[in-house]
Amino acid sequence: MTGYFCSEFYDLIDSHGEWLPHDVFLRLSNIVVQILRRAAWLHVHCVQLGVLRYHLVPKHHYFAHLG
């Protein structure tokens, strides 16, 4: 499902100019939140399994500003 959100994120970015219509901005913000939630879940799930994968890196902070 995260792949779907990533695909939709880039489709929205690529299909609009520099200034996004308000409805597109709202959808993009929702997509960013969904991607970050899934990344956080993956991190917690891996920690529970005892494997070190899906670390939340500082890039996620920047990514949140895109939305």
C-alpha angles and dihedrals in degrees: 000000000000089000089057091053092047090050092049090046092057092041090056093046093048097044097054134056128243093291115058124210112247095252091052091048090053092049091047091050090052091049092052091051091049093050092049092047091052092048090051091049091050090051094050092044092052092048089052089052091049096244126123105229137122097033115187104241128194089259087076090065090055091044090057089058090057089064 
